[in-house]
Amino acid sequence: MLIQTNSTLVKAERYQPRLIHCNAFDEVLREVPVAVAFYYKEAVNDAALKHALKVALEAFDLFSARLTYRDDSFCIDCDNQGVGFSRVNHTFPMSDVLKDQFNPIYSELLFEQINPKTVIKRKEAVLTARVNYFNDGSMCLGMVWHHAIGDMQTFMSFMNAWSNAFSGVTPNIPVQVDDRHKHMLNHLARNDNKDEAGVRKIGMLEGLKLLYYMKFKQNSQRWVQFYFSDQELKTMHSAYNKESGQFLTKNDVLSAHILSVFTKAIPQQGKIKGRALDMAINFRGRTKLDQAVTGNMVSTVKVNYEPSGSPMLLAQEIRRKVDHYAEKHLDYYATLDYIEKHGGRKKISQFVPDWLNPYGQSLLLTSWAKFGVYDLNFAGQTPCYFATMGPALFPWITSLYEGPNNQGLIYTASLPNEISDDMIRCQVLNQINQYRDPNEILPEFVSNLVMG
Protein backbone atom coordinates (compact mmCIF):
# COMPACT_ATOMS: atom_id res chain seq x y z
CA MET A 1 0.00 0.00 0.00
CA LEU A 2 2.36 2.75 1.26
CA ILE A 3 5.76 2.80 -0.44
CA GLN A 4 7.27 6.02 0.80
CA THR A 5 6.19 8.71 3.22
CA ASN A 6 7.95 11.99 3.87
CA SER A 7 6.35 14.23 6.50
CA THR A 8 7.47 17.66 7.69
CA LEU A 9 6.21 21.03 8.90
CA VAL A 10 6.14 23.80 6.29
CA LYS A 11 6.46 27.38 7.56
CA ALA A 12 6.41 30.82 6.01
CA GLU A 13 9.86 32.35 5.58
CA ARG A 14 8.58 35.72 6.82
CA TYR A 15 5.86 36.30 9.39
CA GLN A 16 4.66 38.73 12.02
CA PRO A 17 3.45 37.13 15.28
CA ARG A 18 -0.10 38.04 16.22
CA LEU A 19 -3.10 36.69 18.09
CA ILE A 20 -6.60 36.35 16.66
CA HIS A 21 -9.45 36.27 19.18
CA CYS A 22 -12.16 33.94 17.90
CA ASN A 23 -15.88 34.50 18.24
CA ALA A 24 -18.50 32.11 19.59
CA PHE A 25 -19.21 30.71 16.10
CA ASP A 26 -15.58 29.59 15.79
CA GLU A 27 -15.56 28.09 19.27
CA VAL A 28 -18.72 26.06 18.69
CA LEU A 29 -16.85 24.46 15.76
CA ARG A 30 -13.82 23.62 17.91
CA GLU A 31 -14.29 19.86 17.40
CA VAL A 32 -15.05 19.86 13.66
CA PRO A 33 -12.39 18.89 11.09
CA VAL A 34 -12.96 19.15 7.33
CA ALA A 35 -11.28 16.90 4.75
CA VAL A 36 -11.34 17.44 0.98
CA ALA A 37 -9.46 15.94 -1.95
CA PHE A 38 -8.37 17.45 -5.27
CA TYR A 39 -7.50 14.88 -7.96
CA TYR A 40 -5.18 15.68 -10.87
CA LYS A 41 -4.55 13.52 -13.95
CA GLU A 42 -0.86 14.46 -13.98
CA ALA A 43 1.39 14.74 -10.94
CA VAL A 44 3.15 17.93 -9.86
CA ASN A 45 6.55 18.07 -8.16
CA ASP A 46 6.12 18.05 -4.39
CA ALA A 47 9.19 20.22 -3.79
CA ALA A 48 7.68 22.94 -5.98
CA LEU A 49 4.37 22.59 -4.14
CA LYS A 50 6.14 22.91 -0.81
CA HIS A 51 8.00 26.06 -1.90
CA ALA A 52 4.76 27.69 -3.11
CA LEU A 53 3.07 26.72 0.15
CA LYS A 54 5.69 28.69 2.10
CA VAL A 55 4.88 31.77 0.04
CA ALA A 56 1.10 31.36 0.45
CA LEU A 57 1.47 31.06 4.23
CA GLU A 58 3.00 34.54 4.37
CA ALA A 59 -0.42 35.88 3.35
CA PHE A 60 -2.50 33.26 5.19
CA ASP A 61 -0.64 32.94 8.48
CA LEU A 62 -3.72 31.61 10.28
CA PHE A 63 -3.25 28.24 8.53
CA SER A 64 0.23 27.80 10.03
CA ALA A 65 -1.03 28.95 13.42
CA ARG A 66 -2.10 27.02 16.51
CA LEU A 67 -5.39 27.04 18.40
CA THR A 68 -5.13 27.84 22.07
CA TYR A 69 -6.88 29.39 25.06
CA ARG A 70 -5.51 32.62 26.51
CA ASP A 71 -7.19 33.81 29.72
CA ASP A 72 -10.25 31.70 28.83
CA SER A 73 -10.41 33.30 25.37
CA PHE A 74 -10.34 30.94 22.38
CA CYS A 75 -7.58 32.20 20.06
CA ILE A 76 -5.63 31.54 16.90
CA ASP A 77 -1.96 32.03 17.77
CA CYS A 78 -0.28 33.05 14.51
CA ASP A 79 3.28 32.13 15.44
CA ASN A 80 4.23 30.24 12.26
CA GLN A 81 4.48 26.77 13.79
CA GLY A 82 3.73 25.25 10.42
CA VAL A 83 1.45 23.20 8.21
CA GLY A 84 1.72 19.41 8.22
CA PHE A 85 3.05 18.45 4.77
CA SER A 86 3.59 14.89 3.59
CA ARG A 87 4.22 12.95 0.39
CA VAL A 88 3.03 9.40 -0.19
CA ASN A 89 3.77 7.12 -3.13
CA HIS A 90 1.03 4.56 -3.76
CA THR A 91 1.19 1.25 -5.62
CA PHE A 92 -2.26 1.63 -7.17
CA PRO A 93 -3.81 3.96 -9.79
CA MET A 94 -6.21 6.83 -9.11
CA SER A 95 -9.05 4.83 -10.68
CA ASP A 96 -8.85 2.29 -7.84
CA VAL A 97 -9.56 5.06 -5.34
CA LEU A 98 -12.46 6.51 -7.30
CA LYS A 99 -14.15 3.11 -7.53
CA ASP A 100 -14.23 2.87 -3.75
CA GLN A 101 -13.35 6.38 -2.58
CA PHE A 102 -15.21 6.22 0.74
CA ASN A 103 -13.51 3.06 1.88
CA PRO A 104 -12.11 4.01 5.32
CA ILE A 105 -8.64 2.89 4.25
CA TYR A 106 -8.43 5.86 1.87
CA SER A 107 -9.23 8.28 4.69
CA GLU A 108 -5.99 7.08 6.27
CA LEU A 109 -3.90 6.78 3.11
CA LEU A 110 -4.82 10.02 1.33
CA PHE A 111 -4.90 12.35 4.34
CA GLU A 112 -2.89 13.24 7.37
CA GLN A 113 -5.96 13.36 9.56
CA ILE A 114 -6.21 15.77 12.48
CA ASN A 115 -7.83 15.22 15.85
CA PRO A 116 -9.58 18.53 16.62
CA LYS A 117 -9.30 17.99 20.38
CA THR A 118 -5.55 17.33 20.38
CA VAL A 119 -5.03 20.14 17.86
CA ILE A 120 -6.04 22.44 20.73
CA LYS A 121 -4.69 20.47 23.69
CA ARG A 122 -1.28 19.70 22.16
CA LYS A 123 -1.05 22.67 19.79
CA GLU A 124 -0.87 20.50 16.68
CA ALA A 125 -1.15 21.68 13.08
CA VAL A 126 -4.52 23.18 12.13
CA LEU A 127 -3.94 22.28 8.46
CA THR A 128 -2.36 19.26 6.82
CA ALA A 129 -1.58 18.74 3.14
CA ARG A 130 -0.70 15.36 1.69
CA VAL A 131 0.60 14.95 -1.86
CA ASN A 132 -0.47 11.51 -3.06
CA TYR A 133 1.28 10.05 -6.10
CA PHE A 134 -0.49 7.15 -7.82
CA ASN A 135 1.34 4.61 -9.97
CA ASP A 136 -0.40 5.79 -13.16
CA GLY A 137 1.21 9.25 -12.96
CA SER A 138 -1.80 10.98 -11.42
CA MET A 139 -1.99 12.84 -8.12
CA CYS A 140 -4.31 13.77 -5.27
CA LEU A 141 -3.96 16.66 -2.83
CA GLY A 142 -5.55 15.51 0.44
CA MET A 143 -6.31 18.53 2.61
CA VAL A 144 -7.60 18.62 6.20
CA TRP A 145 -8.22 21.77 8.23
CA HIS A 146 -9.74 22.69 11.57
CA HIS A 147 -13.10 24.40 11.03
CA ALA A 148 -12.47 26.97 13.78
CA ILE A 149 -9.83 28.54 11.49
CA GLY A 150 -12.38 29.35 8.83
CA ASP A 151 -15.10 28.22 6.45
CA MET A 152 -14.88 26.94 2.88
CA GLN A 153 -14.44 30.44 1.46
CA THR A 154 -11.51 31.07 3.81
CA PHE A 155 -9.97 27.73 2.86
CA MET A 156 -10.43 28.24 -0.89
CA SER A 157 -8.95 31.74 -0.67
CA PHE A 158 -5.88 30.11 0.84
CA MET A 159 -5.82 27.40 -1.86
CA ASN A 160 -6.00 30.07 -4.56
CA ALA A 161 -3.09 31.87 -2.90
CA TRP A 162 -1.13 28.60 -3.01
CA SER A 163 -1.97 28.14 -6.69
CA ASN A 164 -0.98 31.75 -7.48
CA ALA A 165 2.29 31.39 -5.59
CA PHE A 166 3.11 28.27 -7.60
CA SER A 167 2.62 30.28 -10.81
CA GLY A 168 4.76 33.16 -9.54
CA VAL A 169 1.77 35.44 -8.98
CA THR A 170 1.67 37.42 -5.75
CA PRO A 171 -0.91 35.74 -3.49
CA ASN A 172 -4.12 37.57 -2.77
CA ILE A 173 -4.13 39.26 0.63
CA PRO A 174 -7.11 38.36 2.82
CA VAL A 175 -8.83 40.60 5.32
CA GLN A 176 -7.76 39.20 8.69
CA VAL A 177 -8.90 40.79 11.90
CA ASP A 178 -7.42 40.41 15.38
CA ASP A 179 -10.78 40.17 17.15
CA ARG A 180 -13.48 38.47 15.13
CA HIS A 181 -16.31 39.30 17.52
CA LYS A 182 -15.46 43.01 17.68
CA HIS A 183 -15.19 43.07 13.90
CA MET A 184 -18.72 41.69 13.62
CA LEU A 185 -20.04 44.20 16.14
CA ASN A 186 -18.54 47.02 14.06
CA HIS A 187 -19.57 45.75 10.62
CA LEU A 188 -22.67 43.58 11.01
CA ALA A 189 -25.91 45.30 11.93
CA ARG A 190 -28.42 43.63 14.21
CA ASN A 191 -31.45 42.28 12.40
CA ASP A 192 -34.98 41.21 13.38
CA ASN A 193 -33.99 37.64 14.29
CA LYS A 194 -34.42 37.16 18.02
CA ASP A 195 -35.49 33.51 18.24
CA GLU A 196 -33.66 31.47 15.57
CA ALA A 197 -30.32 30.76 17.25
CA GLY A 198 -27.68 28.73 15.40
CA VAL A 199 -26.85 26.63 18.46
CA ARG A 200 -28.67 24.77 21.19
CA LYS A 201 -27.68 23.95 24.73
CA ILE A 202 -27.71 20.23 25.31
CA GLY A 203 -28.88 18.63 28.52
CA MET A 204 -27.42 15.58 30.15
CA LEU A 205 -29.54 13.11 28.16
CA GLU A 206 -28.71 14.56 24.74
CA GLY A 207 -25.09 14.95 25.78
CA LEU A 208 -24.93 11.25 26.63
CA LYS A 209 -26.58 10.37 23.30
CA LEU A 210 -24.02 12.41 21.36
CA LEU A 211 -21.15 10.88 23.33
CA TYR A 212 -22.60 7.45 22.56
CA TYR A 213 -22.69 8.26 18.84
CA MET A 214 -19.10 9.49 18.87
CA LYS A 215 -17.75 6.58 20.91
CA PHE A 216 -19.76 3.58 19.74
CA LYS A 217 -21.38 4.49 16.41
CA GLN A 218 -18.49 6.19 14.64
CA ASN A 219 -18.61 3.52 11.92
CA SER A 220 -22.41 3.33 11.79
CA GLN A 221 -22.77 5.71 8.84
CA ARG A 222 -21.13 6.06 5.45
CA TRP A 223 -20.96 8.50 2.56
CA VAL A 224 -23.31 8.02 -0.40
CA GLN A 225 -23.16 10.04 -3.62
CA PHE A 226 -25.74 11.06 -6.19
CA TYR A 227 -25.02 12.78 -9.49
CA PHE A 228 -27.11 15.42 -11.28
CA SER A 229 -26.12 16.15 -14.88
CA ASP A 230 -26.30 19.71 -16.25
CA GLN A 231 -29.20 18.73 -18.54
CA GLU A 232 -31.00 17.02 -15.66
CA LEU A 233 -30.67 20.16 -13.52
CA LYS A 234 -31.93 22.30 -16.40
CA THR A 235 -35.00 20.08 -16.84
CA MET A 236 -35.71 20.07 -13.10
CA HIS A 237 -35.33 23.85 -12.86
CA SER A 238 -37.65 24.40 -15.81
CA ALA A 239 -40.32 22.07 -14.40
CA TYR A 240 -40.37 23.78 -11.00
CA ASN A 241 -40.44 27.29 -12.47
CA LYS A 242 -43.26 26.35 -14.83
CA GLU A 243 -45.37 24.99 -11.96
CA SER A 244 -44.45 27.84 -9.63
CA GLY A 245 -45.21 30.74 -11.91
CA GLN A 246 -42.43 32.69 -10.19
CA PHE A 247 -38.67 32.60 -10.51
CA LEU A 248 -36.82 30.05 -8.43
CA THR A 249 -33.07 29.56 -8.51
CA LYS A 250 -31.51 26.20 -9.31
CA ASN A 251 -30.38 26.02 -5.69
CA ASP A 252 -33.95 26.59 -4.44
CA VAL A 253 -35.22 23.84 -6.69
CA LEU A 254 -32.49 21.31 -5.98
CA SER A 255 -32.67 21.86 -2.21
CA ALA A 256 -36.44 21.35 -2.25
CA HIS A 257 -36.12 18.30 -4.49
CA ILE A 258 -33.57 16.62 -2.22
CA LEU A 259 -35.52 17.25 0.99
CA SER A 260 -38.81 16.04 -0.55
CA VAL A 261 -37.24 12.82 -1.83
CA PHE A 262 -35.45 12.03 1.43
CA THR A 263 -38.61 12.77 3.43
CA LYS A 264 -40.87 10.57 1.30
CA ALA A 265 -38.44 7.73 0.60
CA ILE A 266 -36.39 7.23 3.77
CA PRO A 267 -38.19 6.24 6.99
CA GLN A 268 -37.34 7.47 10.47
CA GLN A 269 -37.56 4.72 13.06
CA GLY A 270 -39.61 2.69 10.62
CA LYS A 271 -42.08 5.45 9.74
CA ILE A 272 -42.28 8.10 7.04
CA LYS A 273 -42.29 11.40 8.91
CA GLY A 274 -41.71 15.08 8.29
CA ARG A 275 -38.13 16.34 8.00
CA ALA A 276 -36.35 19.67 8.14
CA LEU A 277 -33.50 21.06 6.06
CA ASP A 278 -30.81 23.32 7.54
CA MET A 279 -29.29 25.22 4.62
CA ALA A 280 -25.87 26.74 5.22
CA ILE A 281 -25.54 30.26 3.81
CA ASN A 282 -22.36 32.30 3.43
CA PHE A 283 -23.49 35.70 4.70
CA ARG A 284 -20.57 37.82 3.49
CA GLY A 285 -22.30 38.70 0.22
CA ARG A 286 -25.67 39.28 1.90
CA THR A 287 -24.34 41.85 4.38
CA LYS A 288 -21.85 44.70 4.38
CA LEU A 289 -18.97 42.45 5.43
CA ASP A 290 -15.89 42.47 3.22
CA GLN A 291 -15.88 39.52 0.80
CA ALA A 292 -12.26 38.80 1.64
CA VAL A 293 -12.67 38.61 5.42
CA THR A 294 -11.52 35.28 6.89
CA GLY A 295 -13.36 33.24 9.49
CA ASN A 296 -16.66 31.39 9.75
CA MET A 297 -19.23 33.62 8.09
CA VAL A 298 -21.85 30.91 7.63
CA SER A 299 -25.17 30.33 9.34
CA THR A 300 -28.18 28.16 8.54
CA VAL A 301 -31.79 28.66 7.56
CA LYS A 302 -34.30 25.95 8.45
CA VAL A 303 -37.28 24.82 6.37
CA ASN A 304 -39.71 22.06 7.29
CA TYR A 305 -41.43 19.57 5.02
CA GLU A 306 -44.16 16.96 5.46
CA PRO A 307 -44.47 13.83 3.29
CA SER A 308 -47.79 15.09 1.90
CA GLY A 309 -46.32 18.47 0.97
CA SER A 310 -45.62 19.99 -2.42
CA PRO A 311 -41.94 20.18 -3.48
CA MET A 312 -42.73 23.29 -5.52
CA LEU A 313 -44.25 25.08 -2.50
CA LEU A 314 -41.20 24.02 -0.52
CA ALA A 315 -38.97 25.64 -3.15
CA GLN A 316 -41.01 28.83 -2.87
CA GLU A 317 -40.59 28.78 0.92
CA ILE A 318 -36.84 28.38 0.48
CA ARG A 319 -36.78 31.37 -1.89
CA ARG A 320 -38.72 33.52 0.60
CA LYS A 321 -36.38 32.64 3.45
CA VAL A 322 -33.27 33.28 1.38
CA ASP A 323 -34.66 36.58 0.08
CA HIS A 324 -35.25 37.76 3.67
CA TYR A 325 -32.23 36.03 5.14
CA ALA A 326 -30.20 39.10 6.11
CA GLU A 327 -32.98 40.95 7.91
CA LYS A 328 -34.91 38.02 9.40
CA HIS A 329 -32.87 34.81 9.58
CA LEU A 330 -29.16 35.58 9.89
CA ASP A 331 -28.52 34.25 13.38
CA TYR A 332 -25.23 35.81 14.54
CA TYR A 333 -26.73 38.01 17.25
CA ALA A 334 -29.57 35.61 18.06
CA THR A 335 -26.93 32.96 18.70
CA LEU A 336 -24.85 35.24 20.94
CA ASP A 337 -27.95 36.23 22.90
CA TYR A 338 -28.95 32.59 23.32
CA ILE A 339 -25.49 31.63 24.57
CA GLU A 340 -25.44 34.50 27.08
CA LYS A 341 -28.94 33.65 28.27
CA HIS A 342 -27.90 30.04 28.90
CA GLY A 343 -24.65 30.50 30.78
CA GLY A 344 -22.32 32.39 28.44
CA ARG A 345 -19.14 31.28 26.68
CA LYS A 346 -17.71 29.84 29.87
CA LYS A 347 -20.20 27.02 29.30
CA ILE A 348 -19.51 26.76 25.55
CA SER A 349 -18.88 23.01 25.82
CA GLN A 350 -22.60 22.58 26.51
CA PHE A 351 -23.58 24.09 23.15
CA VAL A 352 -23.67 22.36 19.77
CA PRO A 353 -24.58 23.67 16.30
CA ASP A 354 -28.34 23.43 15.89
CA TRP A 355 -27.85 21.53 12.63
CA LEU A 356 -26.15 18.66 14.47
CA ASN A 357 -28.92 16.08 14.46
CA PRO A 358 -27.84 12.44 14.19
CA TYR A 359 -31.39 11.27 14.83
CA GLY A 360 -32.69 11.93 11.31
CA GLN A 361 -35.23 14.71 11.83
CA SER A 362 -33.22 17.13 9.69
CA LEU A 363 -30.54 17.32 7.03
CA LEU A 364 -27.66 19.78 6.95
CA LEU A 365 -27.04 20.95 3.39
CA THR A 366 -23.83 22.81 2.62
CA SER A 367 -23.19 24.01 -0.93
CA TRP A 368 -19.56 24.17 -2.03
CA ALA A 369 -20.49 24.94 -5.63
CA LYS A 370 -19.05 28.08 -7.24
CA PHE A 371 -16.01 28.18 -4.97
CA GLY A 372 -13.71 27.42 -7.90
CA VAL A 373 -12.54 23.99 -6.78
CA TYR A 374 -11.76 23.09 -10.40
CA ASP A 375 -9.73 26.25 -11.01
CA LEU A 376 -6.74 25.39 -8.81
CA ASN A 377 -3.89 25.38 -11.29
CA PHE A 378 -0.54 23.80 -10.49
CA ALA A 379 1.95 23.55 -13.36
CA GLY A 380 -0.86 23.86 -15.90
CA GLN A 381 -2.91 21.11 -14.26
CA THR A 382 -6.41 21.67 -12.90
CA PRO A 383 -8.43 19.09 -10.94
CA CYS A 384 -10.37 16.42 -12.77
CA TYR A 385 -12.32 15.59 -9.63
CA PHE A 386 -13.02 17.09 -6.20
CA ALA A 387 -14.63 15.39 -3.21
CA THR A 388 -15.30 15.81 0.46
CA MET A 389 -13.87 12.78 2.23
CA GLY A 390 -12.71 11.65 5.64
CA PRO A 391 -14.72 9.85 8.31
CA ALA A 392 -18.48 10.44 8.43
CA LEU A 393 -18.65 11.43 12.11
CA PHE A 394 -22.43 11.91 12.18
CA PRO A 395 -25.26 10.99 9.81
CA TRP A 396 -27.45 13.44 7.88
CA ILE A 397 -24.63 15.83 6.99
CA THR A 398 -24.75 16.50 3.26
CA SER A 399 -23.05 18.70 0.67
CA LEU A 400 -23.27 19.80 -2.95
CA TYR A 401 -20.35 20.55 -5.27
CA GLU A 402 -19.46 20.40 -8.94
CA GLY A 403 -19.02 16.98 -10.52
CA PRO A 404 -16.00 15.51 -12.34
CA ASN A 405 -14.33 17.88 -14.79
CA ASN A 406 -16.64 20.64 -13.51
CA GLN A 407 -19.73 18.99 -15.05
CA GLY A 408 -23.04 18.63 -13.24
CA LEU A 409 -23.37 18.50 -9.46
CA ILE A 410 -22.59 15.79 -6.92
CA TYR A 411 -24.71 15.43 -3.80
CA THR A 412 -22.87 13.63 -1.00
CA ALA A 413 -24.75 12.46 2.09
CA SER A 414 -23.69 10.75 5.29
CA LEU A 415 -26.37 8.10 5.86
CA PRO A 416 -26.86 5.58 8.67
CA ASN A 417 -25.88 2.04 7.76
CA GLU A 418 -29.41 0.80 8.44
CA ILE A 419 -30.40 2.64 5.27
CA SER A 420 -29.18 -0.13 3.01
CA ASP A 421 -27.77 0.18 -0.48
CA ASP A 422 -30.82 -1.78 -1.68
CA MET A 423 -33.14 0.81 -0.12
CA ILE A 424 -31.21 3.61 -1.79
CA ARG A 425 -31.29 1.92 -5.20
CA CYS A 426 -34.93 0.84 -4.98
CA GLN A 427 -36.56 3.76 -3.13
CA VAL A 428 -34.28 6.79 -3.51
CA LEU A 429 -32.27 6.66 -6.71
CA ASN A 430 -35.13 6.79 -9.23
CA GLN A 431 -36.83 9.62 -7.35
CA ILE A 432 -33.61 11.59 -6.96
CA ASN A 433 -32.89 11.30 -10.68
CA GLN A 434 -36.47 11.48 -11.93
CA TYR A 435 -35.64 14.46 -14.16
CA ARG A 436 -32.84 12.66 -15.99
CA ASP A 437 -33.38 11.52 -19.55
CA PRO A 438 -32.99 7.71 -19.43
CA ASN A 439 -31.12 7.89 -22.72
CA GLU A 440 -28.64 10.49 -21.51
CA ILE A 441 -25.05 9.32 -21.70
CA LEU A 442 -23.26 10.34 -18.53
CA PRO A 443 -19.56 11.21 -18.43
CA GLU A 444 -17.44 8.07 -18.09
CA PHE A 445 -15.88 9.49 -14.94
CA VAL A 446 -19.26 9.47 -13.22
CA SER A 447 -20.05 5.76 -13.59
CA ASN A 448 -17.71 4.85 -10.73
CA LEU A 449 -19.03 7.51 -8.38
CA VAL A 450 -22.78 6.98 -8.09
CA MET A 451 -25.14 4.43 -6.70
CA GLY A 452 -27.01 2.10 -9.04
N, C-alpha and C positions, 0 to 999 in steps of 0.2 A: 504494500500500500504506500507507505511513506518511504521515499528513497533518501531525501536530503532535506534537512530543516536548518535554517539559519535565522535566529531571532536576535533582535537588538532593539534599543531605544533610539528613536530618531528625534533630534532636537533642532530648534532654530539656531542659526549661527549668531543672530542678534535678537535681543529681546529686552523688554523693560518690565521688571517685576511689578505686578499690581494685583489687587484683590477685587473680585466681583462679588457683591452681595446678592444672593439669589432671592427671588420672591417665593411666595407660597406655592405658586403653580409649579415651579422647578422642584421644590422640596417634596411635593406630593408624588413626583415622578422619580424619587430618589432610588427606587428599587426596580426601575424599568430599563433594560438594555434593548437596543435595536440592532438587528443584523440584516445586512443587504449584500447582494452579490452582483457584480458587473462582469459579464462574460464577453471575451474578445476572441475573434477567430484566429488572430495572430498575436503571438506573445511580444511583450515589450521588455527591454532590459531592466532588471530590478535595480541595478545601481543607478541608472538614470532616473527611475521612479523615486528612489530614495533621495537623490540630490534635489529633485523638484519639490519633494515633500518638505525638506528643510526650508526652502524658500517660502512655500505656502504657509508654513507655521509662523513665519515672521508677521504675517497679516492676521492669522487666525490663532493667536496664542492660547485661546481658551481650550483648544483641542490637545495641546501639550501640557495642560494644567493638571491640577489635582483637586478633588473635592474634599472639603474639610469643614469642620465646625470651628468658628472663632467666637468665643464669648456667647455661645448658644445660637450664633447666626450661621446659617448654611451658606457656604462661600465656594467660589471657584478661585483657587490660588494659582494665578498665572506666573509660575516660577520656572517654566521651561524644563520640566522633568521628563518630558518626552512622550512620543507615541510608540506603542508597541508595533514593531515592523518585522515581518517574517517572510521567508521564501520557502516554498515546499515544491518539490518535484514529485509528480505522481506517475504511476505506471499504467494509467488508464487514460482513455480519451475523454474529451468534454462530453461527448454524446452519452457515455455511460452515466455521467452525473445527471444529465437532463432527463434520462429515462426514469430516474428514481431519485429526483433531487431532494425530496423531503425525508429520505432515509436518514435516521439520526447519525449514522456514521459520517455523513457529509457535513453535518453541523460541527463535528470535531475536526475533520480533515481540512475543510475550506476556510475555517475561521479560527482566530485566536480569541476564544470566547472570554467575556468578562463576567465577573460576579459583582453585581452592583453594590452588594453589601460590603465586600472586601475592598472594592474600589475606594470606598469612603474610609473604612476602618484602617486599611493598610496603605492608603494613598497610592493605589495602583493606577495604571494608565486608564484614562477615560475614553481613549480611542485606540483601536488596534486595526492594522492593515496587513492582510496576508496576500502575497503574490503567489498564486497557484499556477504552476506550469503543468499542462497535460502532455501526454506523450505523442499527441498528434500536432503539436506546435501551437495549440490554442492556450488561452490564459483566463483566469478568473481573479478579480480583485474581491476578496472577502473582507468586508468592513463591518466593524461593531463599534457602536458608541453608546455612552451613557446618556439617557434621555434628559437628565437634568441640565446637561450642557446646552442643549438646544433642540429644536424641532427639525423636520425634514428640510425646510427652507434654509435653516442655519447650516445643516450638514451639506446640502447641495451647493451652497455658496462656497463652502470650504473646498468641496470637490472640484468646483470650477476654478478656484484659485490654484489648486494643484495641477489641473490640466493646463491652465495658462502658464504657470511656472515651467512646466515641462516644455512648452513651445517657446519659451523665452519672452513671454508677455508678462508685464508687471501684474501681479495678482490684484484683483479687486479688493478694496479696503472696506471691511464691514463697519457698521455703526455698532460699537461695543460700549456699553455703559457700565460704570462702576457700582451702581446700585439699581438693580432692575425694578424694584418696587417704587422707588422715588421717581424713576424715569416714567413709569406708568402713571403715577399721580400727576406728573407735570404735563403729560402728553395724551392721556386717555381720559376723556370726559365721562362722568357718571351717566348712566342711562336709566331707563325706566324699570330695568330688571331688578326686582327685590327678592324674588322667591326661587328662581331657577339657579341654584348653586351648582358648580361643577364638581363638587365633592360631597361625600356623605360621611358622617361619623358612624363608625361601626361599633356595635355593642359586643359583649362577650360572646354571644352565640354566633353572630356572623364572623367575628374574628376567628373563632375556633374552626368554623367551616372553611374559611379562606386558608388557614394554616393547614387544615386537612388536605385541601386541594393541592397546595404547594408541596407538601411532604409526601403524600401517598398517591396522588393522582396526576403527577407530573407527566406521566406517559400515557394518560387516558384520553388524549386528544391528538389530532394530527391535522396537517395542512391539506386542504383540497383546493384544486384550481378549476376555474371555469373560464372559457374563452369566448369573447364577443368580437366577431369580425366587424370591420368598418361598415360593410353593407348591412349587416345585421343591426347594428346600432342605428344606422340611418333609417331602416324600415321601422324599427321600434319607435324612434323619435317621431317619425311621420304619423304613425298610428295613434300615438298618445295626443299629439297636437291636433290631429283631425277630430278626435273624440272630445277633446277639451274645449276647443273653440278659442283658446287663449294660448299665448306663447309659453312653452315650457322648455327649459334647457335640457340638453342631453343628460346632464348630471341629475336633474330632477327626475327625469323619466327612468333612468337606470336605477337610481336609488329606490324609487317606488317599486319598480319591477322586482328587484332583488328581495325587498322586504315582503312583498305580497307572496312571492313564490315560497320563501322560507316559512312564512306563517302558515300557508295552506298545505305545504307538502311535508313539513318536518314536525312531528309531534313533540310535545313537552310532557314528560312523565306519562306517556301513553295516550295523551289527548291533544287534539288540535285546538290551540288556544291563541288569543291575541298576543302580538309581539310589538316591541318598540324598536326604533332605530335611533341610535345616537350618532349623528353626523358630525365629524370633526371639520371645523372651519378655521382656516388661517385668517385672523382678523386684521393683519397689517393693512391689506388693501381696502378694507371696509371701514377704516378709521383714519385718523390723521397721523398714525405712527409711520415712521420712516420705513420704507420697504426693505432697507438693508440692515435694520436693527436685528441683532442676534438674540436668541433666547427661545422660549416656548410661548409663541403668540398664537395658540390654538385653543379653542374651546368647542363645546359640542352643542348641538341643537337636537332636541328629542321630538320624534313624531311617533304616534301610536297607530296600530292597525289591527283590525279584527278580521277573522277569516272570511266573513261575509261582506267585507268592504270592497270598494271599487279602487283598483290600482290607479286609475286616472285621477280620482278625487284625492287620493293620497299624494300624487305628484303635484297637484294644485296646492295642497297643504304645505308640502315641502317648499314650493316656490314662495308662498306667503311668508313662511318663517324665515327663509333666506333673505327675502326682500326687506324684512323688518328686523333683521338680525342685530344690526349695530345699536338700534335704539331700544329694542325690546328683549333680546335674547343673549347678547354677549354677557358672559357671566363673571367677568373679572371681579367686579366690586361685590356682586352678590355672593361670590365664593369667599372673598375676604371677610365679609360681614358674617357669613355662616360660621366660618372658622373661629372668629372672635367670640361669637355668641355661644359656641360650644367648647370653650376652653382655651382658644388661642393657639399660636404656633408652638407653644411649649408642649402641646399635646398632639402635634402633627402626626405622630405615629398611629393615632387612632382614626385618621382620615384616609379615605381611598378615593380615587377618581370615581365619579358617579357612573361612568360607563363600564366599570369593572363589574361584570355580572356573569359569573360562570354557571348560573343556574338556567340560562336559556330564555329568560323573559325579554331580553333585548340583544341587539347586535351593535357592535361598534363598527362604523364604516369610516375609514380614513382613505382619502384620495391622494395618491402620489402622482397622478397624471399632471402633465404640463410643468414638471419640475426640471425637464431637460435631462433625464437619466440616460438618454441615448445620444447626447451631444458631447459626452466626455471624451475628448480626443487626446490620445497619447500616441505619439509617433505616427500620426495619420490613421490610427485605428479608433473606431467608435464601437460601442457595445453592440453585440448582436442579440443580447438577451439580458434582462434585468429581473431580479426576483428578491422578495423579502424571504429570508430563511431563518435558521436558528430554531431553537426549541419553541414549541407552542406551549407557553406557560399556562394559559387559560383558554377555554373554549369561547367561541362567539366573538372573537376579534378578527376583523376582516379588512381587506384593503383592495384598492383598485389602482392599477398602473398600466402603462402602455405594454402591448404584447411584443413578441419577438420582432426584431428589426423595425421597431416603432410602428407596428401594424396592429390595429384593433386594441382591445383592452383585456387584461387578465384580472379576474376577480379571485382573490385568495382568501379562504376562510379556515379558521381553526375550529374544527368540529369534534364533538365527543366521539369516542370510538364506538359507542352503542349505535350511532347513526352509521350503519354499515355501507360499504361500497355498493351493495345491491340496492339498498334504499335510495342512494343518491342516483344511481343509473336508472332505476325504475320509476321513482317518484319526483326527482328533482331535475334531472338533466334535460328531459324533453320540455319541461315548463320553462326552465331557465333559457333555453335556446329556441323557444317557440317562434321567434321572429327570424330565424335563420332559414335561408333557402336550402332545402335538402340536397339540391344539386350543386350548391356552392363548393368549390374546391378550396380548402383551407391551406394556408402556407405549410409546407412540409415540416417546418420547425415546430409547428403547433401540435402535431399528432402525438408527440411524446409527452405533452404537458397537460393534457386534459383528461377528464374522466370519460369513459364510454368509448 
